[in-house]
Amino acid sequence: MVEPTLSAPQVPAARFGGVRLRQATRMIPTFLVVLVLAAAFGLPFLWAVLTSLKVPREIFIFPPTWLPEAPQWSNYIEVFRQAPLALFFWNSLKVTVLTGIGQILSASLVAYGFARFRFPGRNILFLVMLSTLMLPPQITIIPTFLLFKWLGWLDELRSLYIPPWFGGGAFAIFLFRQFFLTIPREFDEAAKIDGANSLWIFFRVLTPLSVPVFVTMGIFSFLGSWNDFFGPLIFLNTTEKFTLALGLTYFQRVVSLGGQATEHLMMAASIIMTLPCLLVFVLLQRYWIQGIVMSGIKG
């Protein structure tokens, strides 16, 4: 005799369809808000790109037009003829890469000490370090300028990329420390049982587990250094050593001496400066979001 088998209760397909429809309906306001915000942030950039492809007379016509009559890709070539933009680009890239390496390495090591070692006054020292976030850079610019003058670093790119090698900044240390606290100490203890020292644990245990926060700090460092205008303005004097942020001001002054409209060329130069930032963020945004979320899980 065949025994009856038990089967899971059958749920009508229409019920699942109704649930999906209700969920989609609830998401409509969210999608609308995201769409409006995307348009608000994206339209100015789109306008800049289209303006960089126009001839001067198209920029000032009224009512304004979005699309150029004939895209002028030669505008991007012209900006390199008007000023040494390629040299500015190289200077910015050199400063940005060296700054990022120094900031990430030094800040992560300092944060490792705060997160994994216990020593007298650790919490007080950490709070004092965090309090420096309230100091604007303008407060320390005069003693920094005098120090660099004494060291002979004025009008040198080293004045921009060497300081981040000494600590990396309070925000970077805080971000790394918060992420390291989310990693269980059992990994460290297991490595110590195998005879590993502190540096070995940092580079071979914590670092592979902390890729999101390293990438996140790399993005922050890249954007901050690439777009920095204040530092190069104070410490650099020679045109050949200008970074791209400072070089755009020089480019505007040089191009305007011709007495003709320069807005289309300025837009093209600005797009050239912006593209590396967009590329870095688009390629690494997944790690950036993960690093930000996980850095705030444990205090």
C-alpha positions in Angstrom: 0.0 0.0 0.0 1.4 3.4 -1.0 1.7 5.9 1.8 0.6 9.4 1.1 3.5 11.9 1.0 3.4 15.3 2.6 4.0 18.3 0.3 4.5 22.0 1.0 1.3 24.1 0.9 0.7 25.5 -2.5 0.7 29.3 -2.6 -1.2 30.8 -5.5 1.1 32.6 -8.0 -1.3 35.5 -8.0 -0.4 36.1 -4.3 3.3 36.4 -5.2 2.5 38.7 -8.0 0.5 40.9 -5.7 3.3 41.1 -3.2 5.8 42.1 -5.9 3.4 44.7 -7.2 2.9 46.3 -3.8 6.7 46.3 -3.2 7.3 48.0 -6.5 4.6 50.6 -5.8 6.2 51.5 -2.5 9.6 52.0 -4.3 8.2 54.5 -6.8 8.6 57.5 -4.5 12.2 56.5 -3.8 13.0 56.1 -7.4 11.5 59.5 -8.2 13.5 61.2 -5.5 16.7 59.5 -6.7 15.9 60.5 -10.3 15.4 64.1 -9.3 18.7 64.2 -7.3 20.5 62.5 -10.1 19.3 65.1 -12.6 20.2 68.0 -10.2 23.7 66.7 -9.8 24.2 65.5 -13.4 22.8 68.3 -15.5 25.5 70.8 -14.6 28.2 68.4 -15.6 26.4 67.5 -18.8 26.1 71.2 -19.6 29.8 71.6 -19.0 30.6 68.8 -21.4 28.4 70.1 -24.1 29.7 73.7 -23.7 33.2 72.4 -24.1 32.3 71.2 -27.6 30.8 74.5 -28.7 32.2 77.5 -30.5 32.2 80.8 -28.6 29.2 82.3 -30.4 27.0 79.3 -29.4 27.7 79.9 -25.7 26.1 83.4 -25.6 23.1 83.0 -27.9 19.7 83.4 -26.3 17.7 81.3 -25.8 20.6 78.9 -25.0 20.9 75.6 -26.7 22.0 72.3 -25.3 23.6 70.6 -28.2 26.4 72.1 -30.3 25.8 72.5 -34.0 29.0 70.7 -34.7 31.0 69.2 -31.8 34.4 70.9 -31.6 36.6 68.1 -30.4 39.6 70.3 -31.3 38.8 72.4 -28.2 40.5 69.6 -26.1 43.6 69.8 -28.3 43.6 73.6 -28.1 43.9 73.7 -24.3 47.1 71.7 -24.5 48.5 74.2 -27.0 47.5 77.3 -24.9 49.3 76.1 -21.7 51.5 73.2 -20.5 48.4 71.3 -19.3 50.2 67.9 -19.8 52.9 69.0 -17.4 50.3 70.2 -14.9 48.6 66.8 -15.2 51.8 65.0 -14.6 52.6 67.1 -11.5 49.1 66.4 -10.1 49.4 62.7 -10.8 52.8 62.5 -9.1 51.7 64.4 -6.0 48.4 62.5 -5.8 50.0 59.0 -6.0 52.8 59.8 -3.5 50.4 61.5 -1.2 48.0 58.6 -1.3 50.7 56.0 -0.6 52.1 57.9 2.3 48.7 58.8 3.8 47.3 55.2 3.6 50.4 53.6 4.9 51.1 55.9 7.8 47.5 56.3 8.9 46.8 52.6 8.8 49.8 51.9 11.0 48.8 54.5 13.5 45.2 53.3 13.5 46.5 49.7 14.0 48.2 50.9 17.2 45.1 52.5 18.5 42.9 49.5 17.6 45.1 46.6 18.7 47.5 47.8 21.5 46.7 48.8 25.0 48.9 51.5 26.5 48.5 54.3 29.2 46.7 57.3 27.9 45.5 55.6 24.7 42.0 57.0 24.8 43.1 60.5 25.8 45.7 60.6 23.0 43.0 59.4 20.5 40.6 62.1 21.6 43.4 64.8 21.3 44.1 63.5 17.8 40.4 63.7 16.8 40.2 67.2 18.2 42.6 68.4 15.5 39.8 67.9 13.0 38.3 71.1 14.4 41.4 73.1 13.3 41.1 74.5 9.8 44.3 74.3 7.7 44.6 78.1 7.7 45.5 78.1 11.3 48.7 76.0 10.8 49.6 77.4 7.4 52.0 80.1 8.7 54.2 77.7 10.9 54.1 75.1 8.1 55.3 77.7 5.6 58.1 78.8 7.9 59.1 75.2 8.5 59.2 74.5 4.8 61.2 77.6 4.2 63.8 76.5 6.8 63.9 73.0 5.1 64.2 74.5 1.6 61.0 72.9 0.4 59.3 76.1 -0.9 58.5 75.9 -4.6 59.0 72.1 -4.5 56.4 69.4 -5.0 57.8 67.6 -1.9 56.1 70.2 0.2 52.8 68.7 -0.9 53.4 64.9 -0.7 55.8 64.4 2.1 53.7 65.7 5.1 51.0 63.0 4.6 53.7 60.4 5.3 53.8 61.5 8.9 50.5 60.2 10.3 48.1 60.7 7.4 45.7 62.9 9.2 43.1 62.5 12.0 40.2 61.5 9.7 42.2 58.8 8.0 43.4 57.4 11.3 39.8 57.4 12.7 38.5 55.6 9.5 41.1 52.9 9.7 40.7 52.4 13.4 36.9 52.0 13.2 37.3 49.4 10.5 40.0 47.4 12.4 37.8 47.2 15.4 35.3 45.2 13.3 37.9 42.5 12.7 37.9 39.9 15.6 41.0 39.7 17.7 40.9 35.9 17.4 42.7 36.3 14.0 45.6 38.2 15.7 45.8 35.6 18.5 45.9 32.7 16.1 48.7 34.4 14.2 50.6 35.0 17.4 50.3 31.3 18.3 52.1 30.6 15.0 54.9 33.0 16.0 53.9 36.1 14.0 54.9 39.5 15.2 52.8 42.7 15.1 54.0 43.9 11.7 53.4 40.4 10.2 49.9 40.4 11.6 49.2 43.9 10.2 50.4 43.2 6.7 49.4 39.5 6.3 46.2 39.3 8.4 44.5 42.7 8.8 45.4 44.3 5.5 43.9 41.5 3.3 40.7 41.8 5.4 40.6 45.5 5.2 40.6 46.1 1.4 37.3 48.2 1.5 38.7 50.7 4.0 42.0 50.9 2.1 40.2 51.6 -1.2 37.9 54.1 0.6 40.8 56.0 2.0 42.5 55.9 -1.3 39.5 57.5 -3.0 39.4 60.2 -0.3 43.1 60.8 -0.6 43.0 61.0 -4.4 40.1 63.4 -4.5 41.6 65.6 -1.8 45.0 65.8 -3.3 43.9 66.0 -6.9 41.5 68.9 -6.2 43.8 70.7 -3.7 44.2 74.4 -4.7 45.2 76.0 -1.4 48.4 74.0 -0.8 49.9 74.6 -4.3 48.9 78.2 -4.2 50.9 78.8 -1.0 54.0 76.7 -1.6 54.5 76.7 -5.4 55.7 79.7 -7.5 57.2 78.2 -10.7 54.8 77.6 -13.5 56.6 74.3 -14.4 55.7 72.9 -10.9 52.0 73.9 -10.9 49.5 71.1 -10.3 46.4 70.9 -12.4 44.1 72.7 -9.9 46.5 75.7 -9.8 47.3 75.4 -13.5 43.7 76.0 -14.4 44.0 79.5 -12.9 47.2 80.1 -14.9 45.4 78.7 -18.0 42.5 81.1 -17.6 44.9 84.1 -17.3 46.9 83.1 -20.3 44.0 82.4 -22.5 42.1 85.6 -21.5 45.1 87.7 -22.7 43.9 87.1 -26.3 40.8 89.2 -25.7 38.4 86.6 -27.0 35.8 84.3 -25.4 37.5 81.5 -23.4 34.5 79.8 -21.7 34.6 76.8 -24.1 38.3 76.2 -23.5 37.9 76.6 -19.8 35.1 74.0 -19.8 37.3 71.6 -21.8 40.2 72.1 -19.3 37.8 71.5 -16.4 36.5 68.3 -17.9 40.0 67.1 -18.4 40.7 67.7 -14.7 37.4 66.1 -13.6 37.6 62.9 -15.6 40.2 61.1 -13.4 38.1 61.7 -10.4 35.0 60.3 -12.0 36.9 57.3 -13.3 38.4 56.4 -9.9 35.0 56.7 -8.2 33.1 54.7 -10.8 35.7 51.8 -10.7 35.9 51.7 -6.9 32.5 52.8 -5.7 31.6 49.3 -4.5 34.5 49.1 -2.1 33.9 52.8 -1.1 30.4 52.1 0.0 31.4 48.9 1.8 34.2 50.7 3.6 32.1 53.6 4.8 29.3 51.2 6.1 31.6 48.8 7.9 33.8 51.6 9.4 30.8 52.8 11.5 29.7 49.4 12.8 31.7 49.3 16.0 33.0 52.3 18.1 
